[in-house]
Amino acid sequence: MPDTVPAGATHAIYELMNTQRAIRRFKPDAVPEAVIERLIFAATRAASGSNLQPWAFVIVTDERKRKTIAEALKSLFEARGALVDPSTIEDPVRRRMMQGVVGLFSNFAQAPVTIIPCLVNATSPAPDGLVAGSSIYPSVQNLLLAARAEGLGTVMTTPQTGIMDTLRSELDIPAEATPVAVIPLGYPAAPFGPVNRHPVATFMHWNGW
Ligand SMILES: Cc1cc2nc3c(=O)[nH]c(=O)nc-3n(C[C@H](O)[C@H](O)[C@H](O)COP(=O)(O)O)c2cc1C
C-alpha cells in the first residue's frame, strides 16, 4: 500500500477493514435510529446487477420479536449439535471463537438490534446458483463496514434458512423477499482489533494463477 495519499483519496477505510472483527458480545445500550439509518444508507449505496437495488433490510429493535428470533436460533443450533462445548477445543484461537459463538447463539437477543437483509425479486444476475447473492452481499458488506465506522459491532451470520418460518411469520416477510443473513448489531462488549488473515501474497496471482 503506498504511504502517501493522493489528493481526494483517503486511506481510513483500510484501517476500518483491518479492524472490522466479528463482534459476538454486545452492550445493552440502544442504537439511535439516525445511526441505523446511516448504516442502511451505506448499505443501499452498493452496486447491484442492472442497478435493480433488489434489497430490503428488516430492522428488529422490538424486544419480544428479537427474543422470538433468538429462541428459534438457539433451538436450531441445539438441534444441529452445533454449539460445541468450548472447553473440549484444544486450539486456543478456535476455543475463544467457539466461546463467542456459543455466547452469541445462546442469547442472540443480547444485541439491541437484529438486522435481516433480504434479496427481493432478484432477476439480475440470474436468481439461481453461486452468483445469486452477488446483488445483495455487497450491500451487506457496506453495512458491516459502516457499522464499524460508527463504533458498532456486528457479525455476519447465515442461519436464516433454518429459521425461515419464524422470520417470515414474526416479521411479515413476503414470499418475494428472501432473508440472506441474520446480523446482530450493538455497541461492542469486546474490542475491535486487527483481523487474523493470511498474508496478502497468499491470495494474489498476477496475470494468471
Ligand atoms: C458467510 C459467513 C457466515 C458466517 N456465519 C457465522 C455464524 O453462523 N456464526 C458466527 O458466530 N460467525 C459467523 N461468521 C463470522 C465468521 O466466523 C468470522 O467473520 C470469521 O471467523 C473471521 O473472524 P473475524 O471476522 O473476527 O476476523 C460468518 C461469516 C461469514 C462471512
The ligand as an ORCA input file, in Angstrom:
! r2SCAN-3c Opt
* xyz 0 1
  C     -20.864    -16.146      5.201
  C     -20.490    -16.019      6.652
  C     -21.176    -16.747      7.598
  C     -20.851    -16.645      8.954
  N     -21.585    -17.331      9.873
  C     -21.324    -17.176     11.181
  C     -22.134    -17.824     12.145
  O     -23.102    -18.542     11.825
  N     -21.837    -17.639     13.450
  C     -20.793    -16.837     13.844
  O     -20.589    -16.673     15.048
  N     -19.995    -16.209     12.941
  C     -20.249    -16.360     11.626
  N     -19.486    -15.704     10.702
  C     -18.341    -14.870     11.144
  C     -17.008    -15.582     10.892
  O     -16.907    -16.728     11.715
  C     -15.864    -14.617     11.193
  O     -16.002    -13.454     10.422
  C     -14.528    -15.283     10.891
  O     -14.294    -16.313     11.830
  C     -13.354    -14.320     10.934
  O     -13.338    -13.670     12.179
  P     -13.192    -12.084     12.241
  O     -14.278    -11.516     11.382
  O     -13.343    -11.726     13.689
  O     -11.847    -11.754     11.705
  C     -19.787    -15.800      9.348
  C     -19.099    -15.044      8.389
  C     -19.454    -15.136      7.063
  C     -18.732    -14.276      6.052
*
